């Protein structure tokens, strides 16, 4: 694709300033006089489109990689690999194997060049990407690698940046003590280097940490300092974040109007900068405050706006929090179905993120929902989940240690002045209280002496009544406690039994998997017979109903792909039966004609499963199958299929050999005729056989099946590529189509190049 065309394609969606930047980058590509310069220009364009147009960015990184390879330009290759890793970290939440795959390829080039700085930069860059995609565990590991390398080579400023990012990551993960330690180390380095321009964002995080542990005074101090530095260095993003954090502190201390004032300041600033993501956080916080003020209907529209923007940017944390607050708002309005929808959505996102603070809030609100719905068993279960996340003792100890860390960073003079002021104030308050107590005592003594008899009698009556009421309450509480403990013990007992049963079943299925794998051809057998071949095998469950079978006899090779009824354990049973029959036919009885193999297979399966035509109790289990025989001496292919086609590239184009319309087995048809199809092969031709799991997978933008026509088109597009690359493309096509959908069926695709 011409880069000028890429620029033109997005002309009408870009502002004048952004268009000027894009035009400059495109000109750099067009004016490049070498492949190295072209690769650099394409990588620069990736950085421009990385968040604006992810698919375009991926294409540009791939083109940069191809261009750098032509010139053997190692720096360009490493940079392109790093950009592909960044793309997958942004846009494929579950495909982090691809992130690490491309990252390690980039790092390997820098290691060969002994460029430790670039290795550290690569770790830091991917750590940032994972952090922005809410994958905090990966982000923590990558950033810690970067920090260690920066420290080793003495890069102080870069070390401070990595420590600052680690501070943010640990804060989101709820590890406040470690987060503050990283923050203070980064702040010390910035102070030593005189780099105050990097401190506003860091101070915002320190304010957020102190907010989390309820040290609101400390939080305000950090945020006010952040605002001052943000204005000094014209850092609108940090200033908006400080406004939001200050609003959260005020809201927590029930100053709702003060909180709304800061949230509105952030919203106005983000609007002036066209910062949609910043506006979404303002909408969210205003909506959350409205709920606390009892204005639930006003809150809903604001929170829905925040959720929509968060989904468009892929901000999983904000999606989680917005959905949680929407659930609370609908629960307050007693709209239980809508409340459950959003609370369940929030819990699903929180489990993906995996951090303790947000999970705790989700469990607590789910417990509240079930309590309001009078489902006390589920309410108790979710409250137990909440209690496990609470870790209140740990938070109190953390707060104490964090406070001690903060004290160490204050001057002795300020501490002494503050202590003296507190002592003087305490003495004054004590003296005032003593005077008040003397006065109150005199007045109270007069009143008591004048009516002592009446008071004593009244107190005696009230005490008896209170004691009786207290006894009744204690008895009710005791009964309720016994019921709750009994329910808790029952839940624990049932959970333990379920866990043991689940483990027994899983162990059995894993053992069945080992048995099933032992029936499949050895991994090297296909490569030995056909060195240029591929197998993409993805069972839906632990064991599979799909399998392939190979046998060599003289100059001929028999290859079969089978798709048995069902998947999981039922499908696995059918594979064992089918494998046994194939061994009997081909290995023992030397049957070597495809249609005869299918015909006898059909008879054997019907006999084994007692399937008789007209018998109402007969089951309809069976399988689809494609079998071919390749004569390596004459280069002839003979094929027969039962509901499973075969694809062959012939004279440069892909053709489909159509199967017979019958499956093997089943009680509906007894008279089945299977035909042979023969074709002369040329060197370099590709053969493909596949079960229907790939084409039946739901996914894509409209949540529809992939369809056989699209599968055929995929093979047409890739058949000229090296077989090893075809395997990667097929896997990526399946993962990208499936995305977050559940896998529909077992998937098996086999490819052989002659």
Phi, psi and omega in degrees: 000132178292135182295327176299323178293319177302315180297317181296325184302326183251016184302315188283352180256001185248145175288168182299319181295315180293323178297320179298320179295315180296319180298321179296318179293319179296321178296323178300323178292313184294330182269001180296138182254002180213163178297326179298316180293323177297316179298317179298318181295319178295320177294324175296321178294326175302313181299327179291316186270357190309314182259335183284314183220084187303318182295320176297319179299317179299316179301317181295320178296320178296319178293321177298319179296314181298318180295317180295323179296321179301323182267000186052043183267094190296320179297319178293323178296313180299317180294321179294317176301317181297320179294323176294322176298319178296319179301312182291329179290331179279321199243359178223088190302327185259358186256055182281351169299320179294322178302307183292326180300308182288325178298314181294327177294321177295314183295324180301323179291317179293325177295320178298327178273359181056041182257083184296325180299315181290328175297314179298317179299322179296313177300317182296318181298314180288327174301317176300315182298315180294323178297314180292340177264011175067022173260084192287328181295313177295317181301318180299314182296313182296317182292324178295321175301315180298314182299317180299318181290318178300320180294322181297319184264006173074030177267089189294314183296316179295325176298317179298319178299316181295319178295322178297318178293321176299324176301313178299316184297311181295328176298313178296328181280356177085007179266076190292323182297311180293323179300313182293325176301313179297319181300313184292324175297317179295318180298320179299319181293315178301320179296316180296323182273353182069034183255065181295338182295342180266358187276335184304311181296322179296318179294326175300316180295319178296324174296319179297320180296314180294329173297317182298325183261013172069026171264076191290327178298313177299319180300315180297319180301312180297319184289322177296321176295321178297317179299317181299314180290324180298317178293322181298320184257013178054041180264086184295325181296313179294324179296316177299318179297321179294321176301314181299314182295320178296320176299321179296320179296314180296322178296321181294333178265018175066017172271076189293320181292321176297320178298314181299325179299316179290322178297321179292324175300315179298317181298316180297318180294318180293323177296318180296335180258006183054039182265089182299320182294319177297320179297326181296322178292324177294314177303314182300313184289324175295316178299317179298321179293321179300324178298316180296333177275000180084009181260069189291320182294320176295324182294324187300313182296322178294317182290325177295322176297317178297319181295318180299314181294319179299320178293321181293329179266354180072026180276096187292325180295314179292325174301316181299311184291321180294316179297323179297314180292324175299318177299319179295319181297313180293328177294320177296328179274002179064026174264085195293321181296314179295322179299314181297320181303311184285323178295320179292322176298316180297317180297320178299315178295318183298322179293327176295318181291315172081013178268145189295316185301313183288325176298319180301313180297320180295316179297319181297316181288328174294321176298319179296319178300311182293328176295317179294331180273006180064022175260081190288334179294313178291325178299316180295320180297315181289328176293328177294318176300317179299317183296323179295327181279342190300304178049050186296322181297319179297319181295321180295316179296320178298315181301319180296314181293322180294319178300320178296320177299318182296320182300323181298336184266004176263151181286152180297323182297316180295322180297316182293319179297317180296318181296317180297318179298317180294321180294314179299317181295320180295320180295315179299316179296322180295316179297318179296319180295323179297317179298318179296319182295323178297314180298313180298324182295318179298314181296315182295324179297319179298315181296319181294319181294323182288334183226037186298317183297314181297318183295316181299318180294317180297318179297324179296317179295314181296323181295317178299315180296318180295322179297318179297315180295321179296320179297318179296319179294318179299318180296316179296318179295320180297316179298315180297322179297318179298317180297315181296318179296323178295315178298320179298315181297322179295318180297315179299317181296315180295319180299319180295317179296317179297319181295319179294317179297317179300317181295319179298315181295316181298318179299319180296317181292322178297323176294321177297325178298317179298321178296315182296317180297330179291338179277336180288161177300151176301150183303323184273353185295312180297318180294329178292317182283319181226091185303328181262080184214165180216153173221118172256107187238116183224090178297146176290319180243194182296315176253164192232156172262357177258142171201166177235161188218137182223141174209135179255129176223105182066231179274000185251146177235125177264125180235130180225144173236130187233142178233099184278157180304131176078186177216180181068215185297314179301316179296323181296321177301318180295325180295322179297315179298312183295320179299319180297317181293319179299317178300319180295316184291308190273316185282318185268315185261000174057036175285124185226031174239126188305313184291330178291320178302314180295317183297314181290323176303316181300315181296314183297319181293318179297322178292316183295327182262007177056048180264119182233134182297132178090351179275115185295333182274354183290139178278166183247021181295148179187208181199156169261150187204142169237130179228137178223154176238123182254119176268105185287344179278316183260354183059036177256144178242129171241136187222146170214141184225145174248095180064012181228113182284172174230141181247133183227132172273124184224122182056040174086357180233158182267126176241155181249124173271114188282143181272171170285157189275005181257144166273168176269137184082187182094158186252010186270324182234135177250336182256093183242135178242126180249133185255157176259146171233133183239147180209145178273126183265151174245157179299132181097350177296149177252139174243135178230135169229138185209145172283174186273006183295321181295308185289339180267000183289130176278146178163207182074180184295335182248013177054053178240170177293154178293323175078148183295325181297320178291325178295318178297319179297322177300314180296322178299324184284335189249354192295340179274348180288159172303145186299322179299321178288325177303317180300318180294317181296317179298316180297314181295322179298318180293314182296317181294321179291314182293320181049239184267002180290155174287141178295131187280318188206170172297147182234131176216123176231127178241137177227138181226129173259129182284000000 
